[in-house]
Amino acid sequence: MKIYTKTGDKGSTALFGGTRVPKHHIRIESYGTVDELNSHIGLIRDQEINPDYKHILIHIQDRLFTVGAIMATDPEKAVLKNGKERLNIPKISEEDIARLEQEMDTMDAALPPMTHFVLPGGHQTVSFCHIARCVCRRAERLATALNDIEPIDTNCLIYLNRLSDYLFVLARKLSYDLQANEIKWIPEKQS
């Protein structure tokens, strides 16, 4: 199988199911941003961090491939006329969402209470988490825009929302673990 197919040379691409859409279609923007997020999470995983974090990040990357596959599927061609699913794509489950929540609760229990917003930064690994969090928020915005046009699995939307929260908590936990300086945002007074 060749990587290049030349079928997209005129600015269109195929969804799962065969429907061709422009490469700038909101569905392509949505799953493309999820793919970008997945790459940023891979960058976090490549850092010198606790192996437990790496394990959950691999699981998250797997789940993001699932989110991307769901978004890359033409909803009109996902189900056959008899009601059976045409494509064997896994789903995002409530357990996937609960796992992110449990991970956040565990990390939060080890952190000092948050009294202010924090400025992104303090350590390169922490900054990678904040970048991933921002990309995740963009993916969520695009997914909700897509959902307004063509409904997608609600658990995908919930998962992206929880994941951005998880990435924020992970950034705080890594700041703590790495003894990085976490700078509180205290707005400067105007003179």
N, C-alpha and C positions, 0 to 999 in steps of 0.2 A: 504494500500500500504506500503510495507516495504522499508526502505531506502536502504538496501543492496540487490542487485540482484544476485551477484556472476557472472554476465555475463562478468565482466571486470577482472576477476581473472588471466587471461592469457595475460594481457597487451593490450587489445583492448577495444574500447568503440564505442557506436553507435551515429551517427549524427542524427539530425532530418531527417527523411526520411528512416532511418533504415540501411544505409551504415555503416559498421564497419571499423574502422581505428585504427592504433596503437595509444596508449595514448601519444606518443611523436610526433605525426603528427603535422605539422605546423598549421593546423586548430585548433587543440586542444590547442596548445601553445598560439595561438592568443586569443581565447575566454577565456582561463584560465587566461591569463594576464588581460583581461578586467574585469573578475570576481575579481581578486586580487585588481585592481584599485577601483572597486566598494566598496570593503571592506575598503580600505583606506579612501575613501570619507565618508563612514559611520563613521569612526573614527573622521574625521574633524567635521561632523555634531553633534557628541556627545559632542563636546566641548562647553564651555560657549561663544557662539558667537551670533551675531545679528540674531533674528528669520528670517529676510528676507534672510540671507545667508542660513539658514537651509532649508528654503522653496525651494530655487533654487537647493540646493544640493540634495534634495529628487527628484526633477524633473530630475536632471542629473543622479541619480542612476536608475531611471526608463528608461531613454534613453540608459544607458549602458546595461541594461538587453536586450533591443531591439538590440543593436549592437551585444551582445553575441549570441542572438538567430539567427541573420542573419549569423554570422560566423559559428554557429553550424549546419547550414543547408547544406546538400549536394546539390550543385547547380544543379546537373543533376536530382535531384528528387524534386526540389522546384516547378517546373512547370509541369503540365500535358501535354499530347500530344496535347490537344486542345488549349493550351496557357494559360489556367487558372492556378492561383496559387494553388498548392496542399495544402500548409500549410498557415494558417492565421497568418502570422507574420507581425507586424506593420513595418513601415519604419522610417528611420531618414529623416526628412524633412528639407528643406531650412529654414523653420521657427525655427527649433531646433537650427540650426547653427547661425541664426540671433539673437536668444535670448542670446546665449553666448556672441556674439559680443556686443549687447546692454548692457549686464551686465558689460562687461569689460569697455566699454566707460563710464558708470556711475561711476564705481569705480575709473577709471583713472582720471576723472574730479575732484575728491576730493583729489588726491595725488599730492605731489610735483613732478616735472619732474624727470625722471630717467636719470642720467648722467653717471652712471657706472653700471656694473653688480653688483649684491649684493650676499654676502655670505649667503647660507641657514642658518637659525637659528634665534636666538633672543628671541624666545618664543616657548614653546612646540607646541602650535597650529599652529604657522607659520611653524615650522619644519614638522608637519604632512602634510601641504599643499605642501611643497617642495618634500617630499617623494612621495606623490600622483602624483605630476607633473612628477617626474622621471619614475614612473611606467606607467604613461600615455604615455610618450615618448617611452618606451619599447613596450607598446601595439601597438602604431602607427608603430614602426619599424617592428614588427611581422605581423601586418595587411598588410603593404605594401609588405612584402615578400610573404605572402599568395596571395595577389592580383597579383603578378607576375606569380604565378603558376595557380591559379584559380580566375578570377576576382570576386571581391565583390562589393557591392554597394558603389559607389564613395562617397556618403554622409557620410558613416561610416568613411572613411578615413579623410574626411574634418572635421567631428565632433571631432574625436580624436585629430587632429591637433589643432583645436580651443580650445578644452578642456584643453590641456596642457598650452596654453597661458592663459586661464581663471584661472587656478590654480596658475599660477605665479602672476597674478594681484591680485587674492584673497590673496595670501601670503603677498604681499606688503600692501594691504588694511588692513589686520588683524594686520600687524606690526604697521601700523599707528593708527588703532583703539585701540590697546592694549598698545600703546606707547612703543613698543619694539625697541630695538636698531637695526637699519638696517645698517649693516656694508658694505660699498662699497668695491668692489674688486679693489684694486690698486696694480698691480703686484710689488712684492719686487724686488729691483735692486740687481743683482748679483755682488759680489765683485771680 
